[in-house]
């Protein structure tokens, strides 16, 4: 009897300590979630610098865009990190800061190169990689360097041990929000309604974006953003036939196999082609993490609307973005409520 009473007396403080530890852990988790889910708007040095200025890396003050003399004298190539038909990209160094130097690959694509540079200048915002400097006379420009590379690296990056804790539904849904937010910005941009033409398949679409160190998406490759002139003309993404299931129905040749493709007979289209592709891009970005199935369920209706065959019936990018942010907020509130219920 004495032994029993003594054991119970010793056990009581242990139970109290365990409950206290659990309570402290739940409180810390609550505050962590509260801080983590405060805002879905991108944070960027763009917000802290005046137009035509930049601040990258360890810089503490904003600097005007670099011009030709500064780029020639101070930007040093380190190694080639990317090459396409339009440009070569070099990891470079400027005053101790890592930057990306883009150089025209071929005179054949000079118009595309200059178009991309023009768009990069005009679309500087939280949605687009930061411009550091330009030198048109030598066909080169400098942007902020992001070591993760394009959005194609998302799976490999989040699988690394040091970033695995970020491989969650909130990180991945935020990436999808960033993607749709860029489309909403593009479709109501300072330089008109623009369409992402370099998006004929999932791989090509993802390659147009960079994965930033804070696990946010930034548009990077802006070489093919034609303008829709509402009421007058739409756009055509190139002069050759487009095929595949990824592109919107109106981008496919409408006259059947018996009629040879003709650019003159091919109807034009508008920014609603970008809307068609949203569900497929989001499916990749969400991956197969805990909670992604719940997000797919909440997005089912808006994604069905995005896949309407008649482009006029599809929602705008802004309408899709509103739904995405609402789902994010409801998921956060649901998770936070479960934590509060444990306190």
SVG drawing of the C-alpha trace seen along z (x, -y; Angstrom):
<svg xmlns="http://www.w3.org/2000/svg" viewBox="-19 -56 56 58">
<polyline fill="none" stroke="black" stroke-width="0.4" points="0.0,0.0 2.8,-2.4 4.7,-1.5 1.5,-2.2 0.9,-5.6 4.6,-6.6 4.5,-5.6 1.4,-7.7 2.9,-10.7 6.0,-10.5 4.0,-10.1 1.8,-13.2 4.6,-15.8 5.8,-13.9 2.2,-14.2 2.1,-17.9 5.5,-18.5 4.4,-16.6 1.2,-18.6 3.1,-21.9 5.6,-20.9 2.8,-20.1 1.1,-23.4 4.3,-25.4 4.9,-23.5 1.4,-24.3 1.7,-27.9 5.0,-28.1 3.4,-26.4 0.5,-28.8 2.8,-31.8 4.9,-30.2 1.9,-29.6 0.6,-33.1 3.9,-34.6 4.3,-32.2 0.9,-32.9 0.7,-36.7 0.7,-37.7 0.6,-36.1 1.9,-39.2 5.5,-38.8 8.2,-40.6 10.9,-42.1 13.5,-44.9 11.4,-46.2 9.2,-47.7 12.1,-49.5 13.7,-51.1 12.6,-54.0 12.0,-53.3 15.2,-52.4 17.1,-51.5 18.1,-48.2 19.2,-46.6 20.4,-43.0 22.3,-40.7 24.0,-42.5 23.4,-46.0 21.9,-48.4 21.1,-51.3 19.4,-51.5 21.6,-52.2 20.6,-53.4 20.6,-50.7 24.1,-50.0 24.9,-51.4 27.3,-50.2 30.5,-51.7 29.8,-50.2 28.8,-46.8 32.0,-46.6 34.3,-47.7 32.7,-46.1 30.7,-43.0 32.9,-39.9 31.8,-36.6 32.2,-33.6 30.6,-30.7 27.9,-29.9 24.7,-28.8 22.2,-28.8 21.9,-29.0 18.9,-29.2 18.2,-30.3 17.9,-33.9 20.5,-34.4 23.3,-33.0 23.3,-33.6 26.4,-33.8 26.8,-33.8 28.7,-37.0 30.1,-39.2 29.6,-42.9 31.2,-44.5 31.0,-41.3 27.4,-40.6 26.4,-37.7 24.4,-38.7 23.2,-37.1 24.5,-38.5 22.4,-37.8 24.0,-38.2 22.4,-37.8 23.1,-34.4 22.4,-35.1 21.7,-38.2 18.8,-36.1 16.9,-36.6 17.9,-40.2 14.3,-41.4 13.2,-38.8 16.1,-39.7 15.3,-43.4 11.6,-42.7 12.5,-40.7 14.6,-43.6 11.9,-46.1 9.4,-44.0 11.8,-43.5 12.2,-47.3 8.5,-48.0 7.2,-45.2 9.6,-45.7 7.5,-44.8 7.2,-42.2 6.3,-39.6 9.4,-40.0 13.2,-39.4 15.0,-42.6 16.8,-44.4 20.4,-45.5 21.6,-47.1 21.4,-47.3 23.7,-47.8 21.7,-47.7 24.6,-48.7 26.4,-45.5 23.2,-43.4 23.5,-42.5 21.7,-43.1 22.2,-42.2 19.6,-40.9 19.6,-39.6 21.0,-36.1 18.8,-33.3 20.9,-30.2 17.9,-27.7 17.5,-28.4 14.2,-28.0 10.9,-26.7 11.8,-23.3 14.0,-22.7 11.2,-22.9 11.0,-19.2 14.7,-18.7 15.2,-21.8 12.4,-20.9 13.7,-17.3 17.0,-18.6 17.4,-18.0 17.9,-21.7 14.7,-22.7 12.6,-19.7 10.7,-21.5 9.5,-24.0 8.0,-21.1 4.4,-21.8 1.1,-22.7 1.5,-26.4 4.8,-26.8 3.4,-25.1 0.1,-26.9 2.0,-30.2 4.0,-29.2 0.8,-28.7 -0.5,-32.1 2.7,-33.7 2.2,-32.2 -1.5,-33.4 -0.6,-36.8 1.9,-37.3 -0.7,-36.4 -3.1,-38.9 -0.4,-41.6 0.5,-40.6 -3.1,-40.8 -3.5,-44.4 0.1,-45.5 1.5,-49.1 2.1,-48.1 -1.2,-46.6 -2.7,-43.1 0.1,-40.7 0.1,-37.0 2.6,-34.3 3.5,-32.8 6.5,-30.7 4.1,-28.3 3.3,-25.6 4.0,-22.8 4.5,-22.6 8.3,-22.4 8.6,-25.5 6.1,-27.4 8.0,-26.6 11.3,-27.5 10.0,-31.1 10.1,-31.5 12.8,-31.6 12.6,-30.0 13.8,-32.6 15.6,-31.8 12.5,-32.6 10.6,-30.0 8.6,-32.5 8.2,-32.5 9.6,-35.4 8.9,-35.8 12.3,-35.9 12.1,-35.1 10.0,-37.8 11.1,-37.3 7.6,-36.4 4.8,-38.6 2.8,-39.9 0.1,-42.5 -3.7,-42.0 -5.4,-45.0 -8.9,-44.5 -11.5,-45.0 -8.9,-45.1 -6.6,-42.1 -5.5,-39.2 -2.1,-37.4 -0.6,-34.3 2.2,-32.6 4.6,-32.1 3.9,-31.4 3.9,-27.6 1.3,-25.1 0.9,-24.4 -0.1,-20.9 -0.6,-19.1 -3.0,-18.9 -1.4,-21.6 -2.3,-24.5 -5.8,-26.0 -8.2,-24.7 -8.2,-28.0 -4.4,-27.7 -4.9,-24.5 -5.4,-24.4 -9.2,-24.5 -9.5,-23.3 -8.7,-19.6 -5.9,-17.4 -7.1,-17.6 -6.3,-21.3 -2.5,-22.2 -1.6,-24.7 -1.5,-28.3 -0.6,-31.2 -2.9,-33.5 -5.9,-31.2 -5.1,-30.6 -7.4,-32.7 -5.8,-34.8 -6.6,-34.6 -6.2,-36.5 -5.0,-36.2 -7.6,-33.6 -5.1,-31.0 -3.1,-31.6 -6.1,-30.8 -6.6,-27.4 -3.1,-26.4 -3.5,-27.4 -4.9,-24.1 -2.0,-22.1 0.7,-24.4 -0.9,-24.4 -1.2,-20.6 2.6,-20.4 3.3,-23.2 1.2,-21.6 2.9,-18.2 1.8,-15.4 2.3,-16.8 0.0,-16.5 -3.0,-18.8 -2.6,-19.1 -5.6,-16.9 -7.8,-19.2 -6.5,-22.2 -7.4,-20.4 -10.9,-19.8 -11.4,-23.5 -10.0,-24.6 -12.1,-22.1 -14.8,-24.5 -12.5,-27.4 -10.3,-25.0 -13.3,-23.6 -14.1,-27.1 -10.6,-27.6 -11.0,-24.7 -14.1,-26.0 -13.8,-25.4 -15.2,-28.8 -12.5,-31.3 -15.1,-34.0 -16.5,-31.9 -13.3,-31.4 -12.6,-33.5 -10.0,-36.3 -6.6,-35.7 -7.7,-38.2 -10.8,-36.1 -8.7,-32.9 -6.2,-34.7 -9.0,-35.8 -10.2,-32.2 -6.6,-31.0 -6.0,-33.5 -9.4,-32.6 -8.4,-28.9 -5.0,-29.8 -6.6,-31.9 -9.2,-29.2 -6.5,-26.5 -4.4,-28.7 -7.4,-29.5 -8.4,-25.8 -4.9,-24.8 -4.6,-27.6 -8.0,-26.7 -6.8,-23.1 -3.8,-24.5 -5.9,-26.8 -8.2,-23.9 -5.2,-22.1 -4.3,-24.9"/>
</svg>
